[in-house]
Amino acid sequence: MEALPPDPKGWSVKEVKQWAMKVVGIDEEDADKLVRQKIDGKHLRKVAQEMLERWGVSGAAALDLMEAIESLGGSGGGCSAASVGIGGVSESEVVKELRLLRIEQRQW
């Protein structure tokens, strides 16, 4: 997997799909729904859960995406790839951490 550019605002549609699958952990079918909507890094931070549901993204994937988008700064806030661990931390560590967070959420 190619490293993502450090600033998510500059991610292409393809890079958003890569992030959604490899970092967030959603499946390709749901990630392709972002591609069909032409969601790039500039638009990613403006995505709302209602939009994901309207596009047919599965419930769990939509929740995971919203949590990850919020960690990027969400709704127009400043963000950097370092805020999700891309760059100085290996992606496998980020994925591991996200999975632990999902497990903790399910236990609530």
N, C-alpha and C positions, 0 to 999 in steps of 0.2 A: 504494500500500500504506500502510495506517495504521501509525503508529509503535507499537511494542509498549510496554506499561507497563514501567517501569524494573526492577521486581522480578519475575523469572520465577515465583516462588512464587504470584503473584496472577494468572498468565495463565489465561484461559479455554481450553476445548477448542479453540475456533476460533483463538485466538491461538497455541496450541501448533502447530496445523496450519500457520498462516501462517509461524511461525518455522522449522518443519521444511522447508517448501518454499522459502522465500525466502532464509533464512540458511544452513541446512544444505545445501539443494540437492537434496533427495529429490523424487521425482515424486509427483503427486497420489494415485496409486493406493496407494503406501506410506503417505503422510500420512493417507489416509482410514482406514487400519488403526489409527492412533492415535486417531482420532475414534471409531471403533467401540468401542474399549476405554475411551472417555471419559477419556483422559489429559489432564488439565489441568496447570497449572504446579506445583501441589502434588504431584502424582503423577509428573510427568516425571522428577524427580531420583531416583526409586526404580526406574525402569525398568532391567531387566537385558537383556543381549544374548539370553539364552535366551528371555526373554519375547517379544522382537521376532521371533525365529525362530519361536516357537510361533504367533504371530499372523500369520505369513506375510510379514513384511517381508523384501524381497530382501536377500541377503548384503551387497552393497556399501552399500546404504542403511542396514542395521543397523549396520555398522561406522562409517559416517559419523555416524549418530545417537548412537552410544555415545561417540564422540570429542567431539561437540558437547555432549552431556549432561555429560560429565566437565569440560568447560571452564566449564560453569555451576556446577560445584561437586559434581555427581553425588551419589549415595547420601547425601542429607541434609545435605551440607556447605553452608555459606553461599554465596550467589551473588548476582550482580546482572547486569542486562542489560549494564552497562558491560564486564563481563568477556568478552563476546563482541562488543564493539564497538558495541552498539546505544546510541544516544544521541549521544555526541560524535563518532563516526566514521560515515561513510555506510555504509549496508547494502551498497552495491555494493563498497566496499572490503573489507568482511567476507567477502562471497561470493568475491571475488577471492583473498583470503588462504586461505580454506578450499579452493578449487580447487587452489591451489599446494601446499597440504599434501597433498592427495590425490595429486597428480602425484608428489610426493616419495616418498610411501608406496609407490606402484606401482613406482617405480624401485628400491626395496629388494628 
